[in-house]
Amino acid sequence: MASAAAAAANLGSSSSSLKRPGKKPNIIGSLQTPSTLHFPKQSTTYTPSSTTISTPTTKHPKLDTPSPVAPSPKQQQRQWNFLQSAAAMALDAVETALVSHERQHPLPKTADPRVQISGNFAPVPEQPVVQDLPVTGEIPDCIQGVYLRNGANPFHEPVAGHHFFDGDGMVHAVQFKKGSVSYSSRFTETNRLVQERGLGRSLFPKAIGELHGHSGIARLLLFYARGAFGIVDPSHGTGVANAGLVYFDGHLLAMSEDDLPYHVRVLPSGDLQTVGRYDFDGQLKTTMIAHPKVDPVSGELFALSYDVVQKPYLKYFRFSPDGKKSPDVEIPLDQPTMMHDFAITERFVVVPDQQVVFKLPEMIRGGSPVIYDKNKMARFGILDKNATNASNIRWIETPDCFCFHLWNAWEEPETDEVVVIGSCMTPPDSIFNECDESLKSVLSEIRLNLKTGKSTRRQILSEADQVNLEAGMVNRNLLGRKSRFAYLALAEPWPKVSGFAKVDLSTGEVHKYIYGDQKFGGEPLFLPRDPNSEREDDGYILAFVHDEKEWKSELQIVNAMNLKLEATVKLPSRVPYGFHGTFIGAKDLEKQA
């Protein structure tokens, strides 16, 4: 790890300005509205598979009055020498004083745990596998395998600032096998989680909730000091693995861009087991962003890695279908830039270089190291997939364009254009920074003309149909090829998701599916019925849904052609709102590494 600051700033690729609010923000939603924080008691050991449904107890922490940060019994059991024990006590005392100082000033809602992890954003304990779940309706015969979704789920109660994106990774799994359905949820056993669980509390810095201003510098220094004395060991990664999931070359990988991926195995019972941090047999030496792309035709995996401290700030690489890594291609950038996602076409990689950038000296001046640079011109880089260097990358400017996610891209040779489909977000830092302007996430078609070097952008939905669309996908069999439909979360009331939209990308026609009264979900996953089907939308949408009236969760399966509910799976425990998912078919499960 080059720096704790680098690793922490990379988290979610997006820790933005967390200045104290001067005005009351207009953005309304769970992540902007204070609430009582419910925090579950977590087991300190891995629970073996069981068919028993556990009923977690909760506690209601009082975050207003700081208590001394004292070594827990777990800490005291560590075999430390006298110097380490003395250092641990001294550094704990420093942290207690720091927390006391921080709590004299109100946290912005974007870093207040009572806001960020309230309601169904709150964490849950692990759920051992539960078999034979009740099903309403009929599950289509083609759904055989396991649906998985990643999310942030803090193991320990936050003692200071915390953003929803800071939580430890937890994977939720629903397996469809021989007419039966099972569910389980497990933490991804990251180096960070294993150490903090053993020590009894959170010690690694939280990128978005904590690393801003002078207190952020102090927390980094505390972390460095604990590392120097051997109290913590950051040498094997500091990431949370809470964002993306991809299945590639027999490996299910849980990812966040502040670390290497983690290999998670799906057991025959439907339970989950972390195998460990995965470096592709020693080939991957750097972090990897959480949205790598698998080409549906070649079977290759394409990825980016960025560094916020030293050049090269950005590298591109790919893996052959059997996992052999290409040499890194260093892409020259003037400054480190937040790069959460990118796109591929049949021949090209499409790299966004946008206006949210990393400036670590801002912490010295009391601000966040991640800022929205209004003076920077946003642009997209077009690079050949098989390039061995970046000398032929073509940069095309796209003014005032910030896409947190890109849904697809393809080539149109007749016009010498690369077409990019993404949701353009304004303000660009609105997820992380309180502001007066209401968030908008506009589904857009961006055309990059390789002949003229110019770009155009159009809003796909009509003004009358405009809604916030974030998190979703196209038919993955058409990734990098021209696609007609996109399935995207209806992010309203922000940040909750009330349903999903099926959008015709050529006409702008939109059809909405609403989960139900006081029911909210997350990213819709499109599962093709048959990869050889003539219709692009011949398949099903899978989505976790939570009923906020009954306080129960379920999995809904919706016919993607007519948007009719096919089946509902009742889940044994609550599933918090989360991030991205994938589906592994039964035949692929048999080929797991």
Buried (B, 14 or more C-beta within 10 A) or exposed (E): BEBBBBBBBBBBBBBBBBBEBEEEBEBEBBBBEEEEBBBBEBBEEEEEBBEEEBEBEBEEBEBEEBEEBEBEEBBEEBEBEEEBBEBBBEBBEBBBBBBBEBBEEEBBBBBBBBBBBBBBBBBBBBBBBBBEBEBEEEBBEBBBBBBBBBBBBBBBBBBBBBBBBBBBBBBBBBBBBEEEBBBBBBBBBBBBBBBBBEBBBBBBBBBBBBBBBBBBBBBBEBBBBBBEBBBBEBEBBBBBBBBBBBBBBBBBBBBBBBBBBBBBBBBEBBBBEBBEBBBBEEEBEBBBBBBBBBBBEBEBBBBBBBBBBEEBBBBBBBBEEEBEBBEBBBBEBEEBBBBBBBBBBBBBBBBBBBBBBBBBEBBEEBBBBBBBBEEBBBBBBBBBBEBEEBEEBBBBBBEEBBBBBBBBBBBEEEEEBBBBBBBBBBBBBBBBBBBEEBBBBBBBBBBBBBEEEEBEBEBBBEEEBBBBBBBBBBBBBBBBBBBBBBBBBBBBBBBBBBBBBBBBBEEBBBEBBEBBEEBBBBBBBBBBBEEEBEBBBBBBBBBBBBBBEEEBBBBBBBBBBEBEBBBBBBBBBBBBBBBBBBBBBBEBBEEBE
